[in-house]
C-alpha cells in the first residue's frame, strides 16, 4: 500500500473584530473546521504555524497574511483557511494569491477545490454580497420614505469613545516608539521591540508595522513638543 506524502500547512485564522464569533466565523469555529479538515486527510500532516489576524477582509494592508504567505514559500507548505472569505474579500488580492505558482491554497469548507475553483467561489461570494447590499439599500430607502427613523443614536457616542481610547493608547506608547524611530529603527523593528517587551495592541494582539505607522501619524513626537514649549 502506497504511503501518502507528508503535507505541511500554515493556518490562517482571520476575524474582522477582536470579539467576533457569534456569526460562526470566530477563531474557535475556524479552528474547529480546520481540524476536521486535517483529520480527514490521509498521511502525515504538519502545521508549521497558526496565525491569527484581526483585520477586515477587504483591507489592502494585511501584514499577517503576508507573513503567512512568506512561511508557506519558506517551508513549501500550503496556506489553509476555513472559508474563502477568511482569506480575503478583495477579488484582486485573491486572484494574485491563487495565481502565484509558489503557493497552494486549501480551504477547509472546500476540501477538494484547487486554486482556480477557490477563485471562482470567491467571485460568486462577492456577487452575492453585492446583491445583498443592493437589496438592503433599497429596503432602507423604502423605509426612509415611510418615515421610519434609521440609525442608532448611540453610534456617534460609541465612535467617539473608540477614538478617545485609540488616542489614549497612541499617546501612551508614543514616547518609546518615537524614541526608536528617531534612532533610525524601521517600523517593523519597532514592532518587534514592542512584542518582545510584552506590549500588545488595544485588541490584545501582536504589534505589526502598520500599527506603529498609525501611532507615529496619530501622536506627535514628544521630544519636539518639549523643545517647542521650551523655546
C-alpha positions as CSV (number, residue, x, y, z in Angstrom):
1,X,0.0,0.0,0.0
2,X,1.4,3.4,-1.1
3,X,2.3,5.8,1.6
4,X,0.8,9.3,1.2
5,X,3.3,12.1,1.2
6,X,3.7,14.4,4.2
7,X,1.5,17.5,4.0
8,X,2.6,20.9,5.5
9,X,0.2,23.7,6.3
10,X,0.3,27.3,7.5
11,X,-3.0,28.0,9.1
12,X,-4.5,31.5,8.9
13,X,-7.4,32.4,11.1
14,X,-9.0,35.9,10.5
15,X,-11.6,37.8,12.3
16,X,-12.8,41.3,11.5
17,X,-13.1,42.4,15.2
18,X,-11.5,41.2,18.4
19,X,-14.8,40.0,19.7
20,X,-16.2,38.3,16.6
21,X,-17.5,34.8,17.0
22,X,-21.3,34.8,17.1
23,X,-21.6,34.5,13.3
24,X,-19.7,31.3,13.1
25,X,-16.5,32.9,11.9
26,X,-14.8,33.3,15.3
27,X,-11.4,31.8,15.9
28,X,-12.8,28.8,17.7
29,X,-15.2,27.9,14.9
30,X,-12.4,28.4,12.3
31,X,-10.0,26.2,14.3
32,X,-12.7,23.5,14.7
33,X,-13.4,23.3,10.9
34,X,-9.7,23.3,10.0
35,X,-9.1,20.5,12.5
36,X,-11.9,18.5,10.9
37,X,-10.3,19.0,7.5
38,X,-6.9,18.0,8.8
39,X,-8.3,14.9,10.5
40,X,-9.8,13.8,7.2
41,X,-6.6,13.9,5.3
42,X,-4.6,10.7,4.7
43,X,-0.9,10.6,5.5
44,X,1.1,12.7,7.9
45,X,0.2,16.4,8.3
46,X,2.2,19.1,10.0
47,X,1.0,22.6,10.9
48,X,4.1,24.8,10.6
49,X,2.4,27.7,12.3
50,X,-1.0,29.1,13.1
51,X,-1.5,32.8,12.7
52,X,-4.5,34.9,13.9
53,X,-5.3,38.1,12.1
54,X,-7.7,40.8,13.4
55,X,-8.3,42.7,10.2
56,X,-11.1,43.4,7.7
57,X,-11.1,41.0,4.7
58,X,-11.4,44.0,2.4
59,X,-8.2,45.7,3.8
60,X,-5.3,46.1,1.3
61,X,-2.8,46.2,4.2
62,X,-2.5,42.6,5.5
63,X,0.8,42.1,7.4
64,X,-0.3,38.8,9.0
65,X,-1.4,37.4,5.6
66,X,1.9,38.5,4.1
67,X,3.7,36.7,7.0
68,X,1.6,33.5,6.3
69,X,2.4,33.6,2.6
70,X,6.1,34.0,3.4
71,X,6.1,31.0,5.7
72,X,4.4,28.9,3.0
73,X,7.1,29.7,0.5
74,X,9.9,29.1,3.0
75,X,8.6,25.7,4.1
76,X,6.9,24.5,1.0
77,X,3.6,24.5,2.8
78,X,0.0,25.1,1.8
79,X,-2.0,28.1,3.1
80,X,-5.0,26.7,5.0
81,X,-8.1,28.8,5.8
82,X,-11.6,27.9,7.0
83,X,-13.5,29.7,4.1
84,X,-12.6,31.7,1.1
85,X,-13.7,34.9,2.7
86,X,-11.5,34.2,5.7
87,X,-8.6,34.6,3.2
88,X,-9.8,37.8,1.7
89,X,-12.9,39.6,0.3
90,X,-10.7,41.5,-2.2
91,X,-11.0,39.8,-5.5
92,X,-7.9,41.4,-6.9
93,X,-5.8,40.2,-3.9
94,X,-7.5,36.7,-4.1
95,X,-6.6,36.5,-7.8
96,X,-3.0,37.5,-7.1
97,X,-2.7,34.8,-4.4
98,X,-4.2,31.9,-6.3
99,X,-2.2,32.8,-9.4
100,X,1.1,32.6,-7.5
101,X,2.6,29.2,-8.5
102,X,4.7,29.1,-5.3
103,X,1.7,29.0,-3.0
104,X,-1.1,26.4,-2.8
105,X,-4.3,27.5,-1.0
106,X,-6.5,25.0,0.8
107,X,-10.0,25.8,2.1
108,X,-11.4,23.6,4.9
109,X,-15.0,24.1,3.7
110,X,-14.0,23.2,0.1
111,X,-11.6,20.3,0.7
112,X,-11.2,19.3,-2.9
113,X,-11.1,22.7,-4.5
114,X,-7.9,23.8,-6.4
115,X,-6.7,27.4,-6.7
116,X,-8.8,28.0,-9.8
117,X,-12.0,26.8,-8.1
118,X,-11.2,28.8,-5.0
119,X,-11.0,32.0,-7.1
120,X,-14.4,31.1,-8.7
121,X,-16.0,30.6,-5.3
122,X,-14.6,33.9,-4.2
123,X,-16.1,35.7,-7.3
124,X,-19.5,34.1,-6.6
125,X,-19.4,35.1,-3.0
126,X,-18.6,38.7,-3.9
127,X,-21.5,38.8,-6.4
128,X,-23.9,37.6,-3.7
129,X,-22.6,40.2,-1.2
130,X,-23.3,42.8,-3.9
131,X,-26.8,41.5,-4.4
132,X,-27.4,41.7,-0.6
133,X,-26.0,45.2,-0.4
134,X,-28.3,46.4,-3.2
135,X,-31.4,44.8,-1.6
136,X,-30.5,46.3,1.8
137,X,-30.1,49.8,0.4
138,X,-33.4,49.5,-1.5
139,X,-35.2,48.4,1.7
140,X,-33.6,51.2,3.8
141,X,-34.6,53.8,1.2
142,X,-38.2,52.5,1.2
143,X,-38.3,52.6,5.0
144,X,-37.0,56.1,5.0
145,X,-39.7,57.2,2.6
146,X,-42.3,55.7,5.0
147,X,-40.9,58.0,7.7
148,X,-39.0,55.2,9.6
149,X,-36.2,56.7,11.7
150,X,-33.0,54.9,10.7
151,X,-29.7,54.5,12.6
152,X,-28.6,54.0,16.1
153,X,-28.4,57.2,18.2
154,X,-25.6,55.6,20.3
155,X,-23.3,55.1,17.3
156,X,-21.8,58.6,17.4
157,X,-21.2,58.2,21.2
158,X,-19.6,54.8,20.6
159,X,-17.4,56.1,17.8
160,X,-16.3,59.0,20.0
161,X,-15.4,56.6,22.8
162,X,-13.3,54.4,20.4
163,X,-11.4,57.5,19.2
164,X,-10.6,58.5,22.7
165,X,-9.4,55.0,23.5
166,X,-7.2,55.0,20.4
167,X,-5.8,58.4,21.2
168,X,-5.0,57.4,24.8
169,X,-3.3,54.2,23.6
170,X,-1.3,56.1,21.0
171,X,-0.2,58.7,23.5
172,X,0.9,56.0,26.0
173,X,3.2,54.3,23.6
174,X,4.3,57.4,21.5
175,X,7.4,58.2,23.6
176,X,9.0,54.8,23.2
177,X,8.0,54.5,19.6
178,X,9.2,57.9,18.6
179,X,12.5,57.4,20.5
180,X,13.2,54.2,18.5
181,X,12.0,55.9,15.3
182,X,14.4,58.8,15.8
183,X,17.2,56.3,16.3
184,X,16.6,55.0,12.8
185,X,14.7,51.9,13.6
186,X,12.2,50.7,11.0
187,X,8.5,50.3,11.8
188,X,8.9,46.5,11.8
189,X,11.9,46.7,14.1
190,X,9.9,48.9,16.5
191,X,7.0,46.4,16.4
192,X,9.5,43.6,17.2
193,X,10.8,45.5,20.2
194,X,7.2,46.1,21.5
195,X,6.3,42.5,21.1
196,X,9.5,41.3,22.8
197,X,8.7,43.7,25.7
198,X,5.3,42.1,26.2
199,X,3.2,45.0,24.8
200,X,0.0,44.3,22.9
201,X,-2.4,46.3,20.8
202,X,-5.8,47.5,22.2
203,X,-7.3,44.3,20.9
204,X,-4.7,42.2,22.7
205,X,-2.7,41.2,19.5
206,X,0.9,41.5,18.5
207,X,2.2,44.7,17.0
208,X,2.9,45.0,13.3
209,X,4.5,47.7,11.3
210,X,1.1,49.1,10.3
211,X,0.1,49.8,14.0
212,X,3.5,51.5,14.6
213,X,2.9,53.7,11.5
214,X,-0.6,54.6,12.7
215,X,0.7,55.7,16.1
216,X,3.5,57.8,14.6
217,X,0.9,59.6,12.5
218,X,-1.6,59.9,15.3
219,X,0.7,61.2,18.1
220,X,3.4,64.0,17.6
221,X,7.0,63.5,18.6
222,X,7.0,64.2,22.4
223,X,10.7,65.4,22.1
224,X,9.7,68.1,19.5
225,X,6.7,69.1,21.6
226,X,9.0,69.7,24.6
227,X,11.5,71.6,22.5
228,X,8.8,73.9,21.1
229,X,7.5,74.6,24.6
230,X,11.0,75.4,25.9
231,X,11.6,77.9,23.1
